[in-house]
Amino acid sequence: MKARVKWIDGVAMLGESGSGHGVVMDGPPELGGRNVGVRPMEMLLLGMGGCTQFDVLMILRKGRQDVTDCVLELDAERAEQDPKVFTRIHAHFIVTGRGLDPKRVEQAIRLSAEKYCSASIMLGATAAITHDFEIREAV
């Protein structure tokens, strides 16, 4: 896997993935940024969210669960001193579908957290990561 980060100006950067996609990152104004993009640490949290949600959806689809929507809300805390690593992350899944089996949803989240999500497992080295979920019936 490869990536490239190009400095734009101030503290704004353009991240380019090896698959050809780009994302703008920036810092807050008080640190020289213009607030034109996500913060790099926010990208880490988003990456973990995307990684675990991808896993959960794939597992539920393989289990023939009729998922129509999935939202993952992440809440994280960071250390107060440098390096300001994540110390706590909570992932709340809101899974919508038809006749979803709560045991299968719980199992999919557990498998992602314990076996498949590389980002969660790496961040888990410094952060206590917890999960919960709610199921909503599709209309």
N, C-alpha and C positions, 0 to 999 in steps of 0.2 A: 504494500500500500504506500502510496506517495501523496504528498500534498505540498502546496506552495503558499506562502503568505507574503504578499507584496505590500510594503508601506505606501500609503497614499499621501497623507500629510497629517500634521499634528500627531495624534495617536491612532488615526484611522488606518485600517488595514483591509486588504481584500484577500480572503482565503479562497484558494482554488483547490478543489479535490482532484484526485487522480482520475476520477470518472468524469471530469469536465464541468463540474458545477461550482458556482461561486457564492460567497456570502461576505457581506460587509460587517466588519467588527470595529468598534470604537469604544472609547472611554468616556467617562463623565466630563462635563465642562471644567470642573474643579481640578481635573488632572490633565487638561489640555485637549480633551475631546470636544466634538461638536454634537455628540449624541445621534450620529447618523447610522448606527448599527448596534447589534447586540454586543454585550460584553463577552470577552473570551470565556470567563467562568460560566456565564449563562449558556454559552455554546456547549460546554461540558455537560451541564445539567440537561439541556435539550437533547444532546447526543445520547445520554443514558435513557431519557424518556423515549426517544425514537427506537432505540435498540430493544428495550423491554417490550414496548407496545408491538413492535414487529413480531417478536417471538410469540407473545400472547395471542395475537391474531392468527398467526400461522398454526399454532397448536390447536386453537379453537376450530379453525377451518378444517384441519385434518380430522378433528373429532366430530365433524359434521354438525357443529353448532351454528345456528342461523343468526350470525351477528350482523346487525345493520348499522351500528355506530359504536365507536369507542373513543372516549376522551380520557386522557391521563393528566391529572392535576398533580404537580410536583411542588413540594414545599421543602426548602433546604435551609440549613444554618451553616455558617462558616466560622472558623476559628477567628478570634479577635486579633491575634498576633500573627505576623508573617512566619511561615507561609500560611496564608489564610485558606487552608484546605476545608473541604466540606467535612463537617463533623456529624451532621444528621440530615437524612433525606427521607421524606415520606412520600410514597407514591399511592395516589388514590385513583383507581380505575373506575370509570363509569361506563359499563358495558350495556348496550341496548341490543335487543334482538327478540326473536320469537321462540318462546319455550326454552330459554337457556337454562342449563343445569348448573346450579351454584357450585357443586363439587368440581365440575369440569373447569369452571372459571378459576376457582381457587387453585386447582392443580396446575393450570396453565401459567398462572402468576408465579407459583412456587417453582415450577420447572425453569422458567425464565430467570428468576432470581438466583437459583442455586446451580444451574447447569449451563444455560445457553447465553445469557446476556453478558458478554465480555465487559461492557462498560460498567454495569452494576457490580460485577465481581471486582473489577479494579477499584472503583470508587469505594467499595465496601472495605477496602484495606484501611481507610481513614474515617469513614462515615458509618454510623449505625443506620442501616436502611430498613425501613418498615414499609409494609404494603397493606392496603385494604381495598375493598371493592364494593360497588353496589350494582345491582342489575335492574334495568328498566325494560319493561315490556314494550316492544314496538307496536305502534298503532297502525 
